[in-house]
Amino acid sequence: GVEGVGEVERFQAELEFVQCLANHSYIHHLAQAKVLEDPAFLNYLEYLQYWKRPEYAQYVIFPHCLFFLDLLQEERFRDAVTHA
Protein backbone atom coordinates (compact mmCIF):
# COMPACT_ATOMS: atom_id res chain seq x y z
CA GLY A 1 0.00 0.00 0.00
CA VAL A 2 0.87 3.66 0.02
CA GLU A 3 3.16 4.74 2.87
CA GLY A 4 1.18 6.35 5.68
CA VAL A 5 -2.23 5.49 4.22
CA GLY A 6 -4.21 2.83 6.03
CA GLU A 7 -6.58 0.34 4.49
CA VAL A 8 -9.65 2.20 5.80
CA GLU A 9 -8.48 5.51 4.32
CA ARG A 10 -7.70 3.87 0.97
CA PHE A 11 -11.09 2.14 0.95
CA GLN A 12 -12.87 5.44 1.66
CA ALA A 13 -10.87 7.38 -0.92
CA GLU A 14 -11.42 4.80 -3.64
CA LEU A 15 -15.13 4.53 -2.84
CA GLU A 16 -15.47 8.31 -3.01
CA PHE A 17 -13.60 8.46 -6.32
CA VAL A 18 -15.61 5.64 -7.92
CA GLN A 19 -18.85 7.38 -6.91
CA CYS A 20 -17.63 10.64 -8.47
CA LEU A 21 -17.87 8.79 -11.78
CA ALA A 22 -21.66 8.97 -11.42
CA ASN A 23 -21.34 12.70 -12.20
CA HIS A 24 -21.13 13.32 -15.94
CA SER A 25 -19.66 16.79 -15.30
CA TYR A 26 -16.79 15.21 -13.39
CA ILE A 27 -16.13 12.77 -16.24
CA HIS A 28 -16.16 15.69 -18.67
CA HIS A 29 -13.68 17.52 -16.42
CA LEU A 30 -11.36 14.50 -16.44
CA ALA A 31 -11.55 14.43 -20.23
CA GLN A 32 -10.85 18.15 -20.61
CA ALA A 33 -7.89 17.87 -18.22
CA LYS A 34 -6.56 15.05 -20.47
CA VAL A 35 -6.56 12.64 -17.51
CA LEU A 36 -8.41 10.07 -19.63
CA GLU A 37 -5.38 9.91 -21.93
CA ASP A 38 -2.96 8.97 -19.13
CA PRO A 39 -2.07 5.24 -19.25
CA ALA A 40 -1.48 5.22 -15.48
CA PHE A 41 -4.99 6.60 -14.90
CA LEU A 42 -6.48 4.02 -17.27
CA ASN A 43 -4.69 1.29 -15.29
CA TYR A 44 -6.18 2.77 -12.11
CA LEU A 45 -9.67 2.59 -13.63
CA GLU A 46 -9.06 -1.05 -14.47
CA TYR A 47 -7.89 -1.69 -10.90
CA LEU A 48 -11.10 -0.11 -9.59
CA GLN A 49 -13.21 -2.77 -11.32
CA TYR A 50 -13.20 -4.65 -8.02
CA TRP A 51 -15.98 -2.28 -6.88
CA LYS A 52 -18.38 -4.27 -9.08
CA ARG A 53 -17.96 -7.35 -6.88
CA PRO A 54 -20.92 -7.75 -4.47
CA GLU A 55 -18.81 -7.50 -1.32
CA TYR A 56 -17.71 -4.00 -2.39
CA ALA A 57 -20.71 -2.87 -4.47
CA GLN A 58 -22.88 -2.99 -1.34
CA TYR A 59 -21.13 0.22 -0.18
CA VAL A 60 -21.82 2.12 -3.41
CA ILE A 61 -24.63 4.67 -3.02
CA PHE A 62 -24.75 5.68 -6.71
CA PRO A 63 -24.63 2.35 -8.57
CA HIS A 64 -24.66 3.96 -12.02
CA CYS A 65 -21.07 5.01 -11.29
CA LEU A 66 -20.15 1.36 -11.98
CA PHE A 67 -21.73 1.65 -15.43
CA PHE A 68 -19.51 4.64 -16.17
CA LEU A 69 -16.51 2.81 -14.74
CA ASP A 70 -17.14 0.21 -17.45
CA LEU A 71 -17.71 2.79 -20.17
CA LEU A 72 -14.44 4.52 -19.31
CA GLN A 73 -12.64 1.30 -20.22
CA GLU A 74 -13.72 1.88 -23.83
CA GLU A 75 -11.59 4.16 -25.97
CA ARG A 76 -14.60 5.18 -28.08
CA PHE A 77 -16.42 6.46 -25.02
CA ARG A 78 -13.33 8.34 -23.74
CA ASP A 79 -12.91 9.96 -27.17
CA ALA A 80 -16.59 10.93 -27.31
CA VAL A 81 -16.42 12.56 -23.87
CA THR A 82 -13.21 14.38 -24.78
CA HIS A 83 -14.75 15.84 -27.94
CA ALA A 84 -18.19 16.61 -26.47
Buried (B, 14 or more C-beta within 10 A) or exposed (E): EEEEEEEEEEEEEBBEBBBBBBEEEBBEEBBEEEBBEEEEBBEEBEEBBEBBEEEBEEEBEBEEBBEBBEBBEEEEBBEEBBEE
